[in-house]
Amino acid sequence: MGHVPSVGSRLNSTTWIVDARWYYATLAFLLGLITERNVESQGFYDAALFAMYGAILVLNGFFHFVIRDPARTEQLSKHVNSLNMAQIGLDLLFFLVVTIITGSGVESIAHSFFFIPIIVSTILFGFRGAITVAGVSGLFVLITVLINYDFFAYLYATARGFPTENPAASGLLWVELVKAGILFIIYLMTGFFGGYISRLMRARDLLLIEQIEKSEQQVAQLEALTKEFDHSAKLLVRRDLELSNANQKLTQLDQMKSEIISVVAHQLRTPLSAIKWTLKMLVDGDVGSITDEQKTLLEKGYESNERMITLINDMLSVDRLESGKFKYSFVPVQFEELVSGMIEELLPVATQKNVRIEFMHPEKDLQKIKVDPDKMRDVLQNLIDNAVKYSNPGGVVSVRVAEEDNMLHFSVKDAGIGIPQDQQEKIFSRFFRATNAIHMQTDGSGLGLFIAQSVVKRHGGRIWFESAEQTGTTFHVSLPFSQ
Ligand code: ADP
């Protein structure tokens, strides 16, 4: 089956055809009315003409009002096909009667009316409908010719046994039949072309509908996407707000923490300094002589106190580093002097531990280097002190300063406990201490290298090491002469 137009469009074209029917049915009726009657059973045909015109008017009237009533359209849409078929059937019969009355076959101009139902069925029922109606129309025209030539009366009489003249004998009937046959073919061709055109149009309609549906789908998809985007954007904005709030809170907390550390550390430093000087006076015998045993005990106390001061200083440094309060002031210095000064400071510790520090001076004096001397001293102290601390008694620590590739190169080498391979990557993290170091030297903050790395980086330099457990460690620092 060909494509049947949708209910909506069928209703639409039906309305249109119903309107047209008033005119063409009336025209056909008038034609039948004014034509000179040359048909035998005139009375019968006249009655048929009026009856059918009346029937068409009634049915069309029904159609006319029902189709315009929105409440009934729904109901009607189910029967619209049958109603249309009935209308077309009635039209055909009506035209049959009018054609008979107006001279039959091609002699009557009424045969032109048959084109109307052919076209109408093309619109309403497509290809098959058009061909069927064309066939029926052709058949009707043939019938009118046969009626006109009393063919059916002849058949009837012959069947009854009355000898009657055969209308075909004159030859005129044949001529008329051929003419009607040609009309038959013209109807069929009209139906065929009409059906063909309607198919083309429907295919185009379908294509259009498909495209529209596709576009609608795309629009719907786009709308959904837009909504989703909108939603995500709102979510992002909310998250962003939450994050900045959280961040603000964290910054506040961090600030509070930093203030607490700073206050506590400063508060601790003052009494610790007092203890330091008191112990020193006692150890030095400034307030009277003490026994050796007392001296040893006081010295231990003094050392512990010193360690506590170092720890607090380290903590303060880390806090200042992280809060950005660590201020640098760079001045040109003779780096070797900085190093030998530090070695001198650390000699007592080394001697106590029976570790020898050797200093390999550069071959000739180096150019001055721009550093923050206090901070750089902290770095040197930490590295040399560590080398001594983690050396075995009797060991040697070699400190070296040289110029290499336009950079100042400083290194501290020891033959101590080394850093276990699996912990080497964490060595610069704050508070990190290798397991072997904890075993050997219980005190230590794990902050020294963290601070040293930060200071070296701030000088545009680099710090690294190579180490093997039980063999020794070498720390390297390279610094640019000017930044
Ligand atoms: P601390 O020495 O106070 O523990 P540092 O930050 O100076 O803290 O050093 C961190 C860790 O690095 C030490 O605990 C130790 O495990 C390791 N380390 C540093 N220098 C040496 C070294 N010369 N030999 C062996 N281990 C070292």
Residues whose N, C-alpha, C, O or C-beta is under 5 A from the ligand:
A	BS01	ADP	N386 A387 Y390 G416 I417 G418 I419 I427 F432 R433 A434 A437 G444 S445 G446 L447 G448 L449 F450 T473
